[in-house]
Amino acid sequence: MNLDRAIIEFDRALRAVAGPAVSVRPLPGAGVSDEAMGPGERQHAAALMRVNHVGEICAQALYQGQALVSRSALTRTELERAAQEETEHLAWTERRIDELGGRKSMLNPLWYGGALAIGAFAAAFGDRWSLGFLAETERQVGAHLDDHLGRLPSGDIKSRAIVAQMRDDELSHAETAVRLGAAELPFVAKAAMRIASRVMTTVAYRL
């Protein structure tokens, strides 16, 4: 990697972890109003959105790690396109956390570093497996977001709109990866990913 590329990648990591994310698309649910929520419901919703924000931090790092190692220009382009949409998700969840009076995870640098290493490791096996990892990640994230739609307070209309759009985007990324030739991951790999995701979501809900 040359110096210019290293600087660009470092800047990308710094902006993902510490900088305010920017969205090109409108914020989902911006034109609607929430129903009344009690303090406990707002706290719970903020914690769920913090988990989703951490998921987007990890997605940024995964895609960056995969793009750094990918051998295919087409795969790198797709990873970068998906990462741009994940940046929008970062902006949406960040704003919603603020609106709910919550805070972002204190462990974001740790989440980012771990996901970056995992992404690079997956890409080292070749583009088919890298795309397979991307597809399975997005499927699991889609299922996780579906679960959050069932757990968010019924009055939290804005968070629901954000999560629903994020879910649709994630599933679209999975479909694109399959179309580009993603390999099907072994059961053991999928199970390990689910366990890692469960650990992350449990910790991020609290920290």
Secondary structure, 3 states (H helix, E strand, C coil): CCHHHHHHHHHHHHHHHCCCCCCCCCCCCCCCCCCCCCHHHHHHHHHHHHHHHHHHHHHHHHHHHHHHHCCCHHHHHHHHHHHHHHHHHHHHHHHHHHHCCCCCCCCHHHHHHHHHHHHHHHHCCCHHHHHHHHHHHHHHHHHHHHHHHHHCCCCCHHHHHHHHHHHHHHHHHHHHHHHCCCCCCCHHHHHHHHHHHHHHHHHHHHC
